[in-house]
Amino acid sequence: MPIIDRIPLNENASRVRYPVLRFSAPFAVGQYDFGQAGNQNVRLMALQPNTLYLLAAISFYANVKESDWLESMDTQANFPNFRLHKEFESSDSIYPEPVQCVNYMDGVEQLVYFRTLRDADNLLISFNGIINQVDGMVGVDPVLAEVNFTMYQVTDQAFIRRYLNPNERGH
């Protein structure tokens, strides 16, 4: 069953969001480093209380050929990656581990629910990693990486109650 069938889709119960962010890695000494201050704790979207969010899909690509991107990988410790977390709960990541961006992704399905209990919170993203310059990347400065998300904002309180209390599902 597709993910989209798992949430209420009428306009009063949910809204779809498509947050997109681009991250920059300048060239220095044969490498591109995404660990720049401008790539850390960037606001992806405002979160509202009494709302459940579903991260349904991720896309990722960069401004170089995918074969060059793959060749530029050094060690797993340096693989480009991103981390999603709430602003006021920065130690609590949406994913248990950072998402590694080794291959380009196009609409890869996810099924990650999350919510905030705060009146004003934000979903933040941090992008890190180091890649080497390979022949096909000569003259590219900076390397730009883009992460796109498909998220649903579920406001239907009955659905949220059933999600939080699975015994109320009534199957």
C-alpha positions as CSV (number, residue, x, y, z in Angstrom):
1,M,0.0,0.0,0.0
2,P,1.5,3.4,-0.9
3,I,2.3,5.7,2.0
4,I,-0.1,8.3,0.7
5,D,-3.0,5.9,1.5
6,R,-2.1,5.9,5.2
7,I,-3.0,9.5,6.0
8,P,-6.2,11.6,5.6
9,L,-6.0,13.5,2.3
10,N,-9.0,15.9,2.4
11,E,-7.9,19.6,2.5
12,N,-9.1,20.1,6.0
13,A,-7.2,17.1,7.4
14,S,-3.7,17.4,5.9
15,R,-1.5,19.6,3.7
16,V,1.4,18.6,1.6
17,R,4.7,20.5,1.9
18,Y,7.7,20.4,-0.4
19,P,10.6,22.0,1.5
20,V,13.8,22.2,-0.6
21,L,17.2,23.3,0.6
22,R,20.6,23.8,-1.2
23,F,23.9,23.4,0.5
24,S,27.3,24.7,-0.7
25,A,30.8,23.2,-0.3
26,P,33.6,25.5,-1.5
27,F,36.7,24.1,-3.1
28,A,39.9,24.1,-0.9
29,V,43.0,21.9,-1.3
30,G,41.6,19.2,-3.5
31,Q,38.3,18.8,-1.6
32,Y,34.9,20.2,-1.1
33,D,33.7,20.6,2.6
34,F,30.0,20.8,3.4
35,G,30.8,21.3,7.1
36,Q,30.4,25.1,6.7
37,A,28.5,27.2,9.2
38,G,25.9,28.2,6.6
39,N,25.0,24.5,6.2
40,Q,24.3,23.9,9.9
41,N,20.9,24.2,11.7
42,V,19.2,25.6,8.7
43,R,15.4,26.1,9.0
44,L,13.6,23.6,6.8
45,M,10.1,24.5,8.0
46,A,8.0,25.8,10.9
47,L,6.3,23.2,13.0
48,Q,2.9,23.6,14.6
49,P,1.7,22.0,17.8
50,N,-1.2,19.5,17.7
51,T,0.0,18.4,14.3
52,L,1.5,15.2,13.1
53,Y,4.1,15.3,10.2
54,L,4.9,12.5,7.8
55,L,8.1,12.6,5.9
56,A,7.0,10.7,2.8
57,A,9.9,11.0,0.3
58,I,13.4,12.4,-0.1
59,S,15.2,13.4,-3.3
60,F,18.9,14.4,-3.4
61,Y,21.3,15.5,-6.1
62,A,24.2,17.8,-6.7
63,N,25.5,20.1,-9.5
64,V,28.0,17.5,-10.7
65,K,27.4,14.2,-12.7
66,E,26.4,11.4,-10.4
67,S,29.4,9.3,-11.6
68,D,31.7,12.1,-10.5
69,W,29.9,12.4,-7.1
70,L,30.3,8.6,-6.5
71,E,34.0,8.7,-7.5
72,S,34.6,11.7,-5.1
73,M,33.7,9.7,-2.0
74,D,36.6,9.1,0.3
75,T,35.8,7.3,3.6
76,Q,32.5,6.5,5.2
77,A,33.3,9.0,8.0
78,N,33.4,11.8,5.4
79,F,30.4,10.7,3.3
80,P,28.0,13.7,2.7
81,N,25.0,13.4,5.1
82,F,22.2,15.3,6.6
83,R,20.6,15.3,10.0
84,L,17.0,16.5,10.7
85,H,16.0,17.7,14.2
86,K,13.6,20.0,16.0
87,E,15.1,23.4,17.0
88,F,14.2,23.0,20.7
89,E,15.1,19.3,20.9
90,S,18.4,19.4,19.0
91,S,19.7,16.1,20.5
92,D,16.6,14.2,19.2
93,S,17.1,13.6,15.5
94,I,14.2,12.6,13.3
95,Y,16.4,9.8,12.0
96,P,18.4,7.8,14.5
97,E,21.5,8.2,12.3
98,P,22.4,10.9,9.8
99,V,21.1,10.1,6.3
100,Q,24.1,9.5,4.0
101,C,23.9,11.0,0.5
102,V,26.2,8.7,-1.4
103,N,23.9,8.1,-4.4
104,Y,21.5,10.5,-5.9
105,M,17.9,9.8,-4.8
106,D,14.7,10.7,-6.6
107,G,11.5,10.4,-4.6
108,V,12.8,7.6,-2.3
109,E,9.8,6.7,-0.1
110,Q,10.1,7.1,3.6
111,L,7.7,6.5,6.5
112,V,8.8,8.8,9.2
113,Y,6.2,10.4,11.5
114,F,7.1,13.1,14.0
115,R,5.5,16.0,15.9
116,T,6.3,18.8,18.3
117,L,4.5,19.7,21.6
118,R,5.9,23.2,21.6
119,D,3.9,26.3,20.5
120,A,6.7,27.4,18.2
121,D,9.3,25.0,16.9
122,N,11.2,24.6,13.6
123,L,12.5,21.6,11.8
124,L,16.2,22.1,11.1
125,I,18.6,20.4,8.8
126,S,22.4,20.2,9.0
127,F,24.4,19.0,6.0
128,N,28.0,17.8,6.4
129,G,30.7,15.8,4.7
130,I,33.8,16.1,2.6
131,I,34.3,14.9,-1.0
132,N,37.4,14.9,-3.1
133,Q,37.7,16.8,-6.4
134,V,37.9,14.3,-9.3
135,D,38.7,15.0,-13.0
136,G,35.0,15.7,-13.9
137,M,34.7,18.3,-11.2
138,V,37.7,20.5,-12.2
139,G,36.5,24.1,-12.4
140,V,33.4,23.4,-10.2
141,D,33.4,25.8,-7.2
142,P,31.3,25.4,-5.2
143,V,29.6,22.0,-5.3
144,L,26.0,22.5,-4.6
145,A,23.9,19.7,-3.0
146,E,20.1,19.9,-2.9
147,V,17.8,17.9,-0.7
148,N,14.1,17.9,-1.4
149,F,11.4,16.5,0.8
150,T,7.7,15.6,0.5
151,M,6.0,16.0,3.8
152,Y,2.4,15.8,5.0
153,Q,1.2,18.0,7.8
154,V,-1.8,16.1,9.3
155,T,-4.1,18.2,11.4
156,D,-7.0,15.7,11.7
157,Q,-7.2,15.3,15.5
158,A,-9.0,11.9,15.3
159,F,-6.2,10.5,13.1
160,I,-3.6,11.9,15.4
161,R,-5.3,10.3,18.5
162,R,-5.4,7.0,16.7
163,Y,-1.7,7.4,15.7
164,L,-0.7,8.2,19.3
165,N,-3.0,5.5,20.8
166,P,-2.9,2.5,18.5
167,N,-5.3,0.5,20.6
168,E,-8.0,3.0,19.5
169,R,-7.6,2.1,15.9
170,G,-10.7,-0.2,16.0
171,H,-9.5,-2.8,13.5
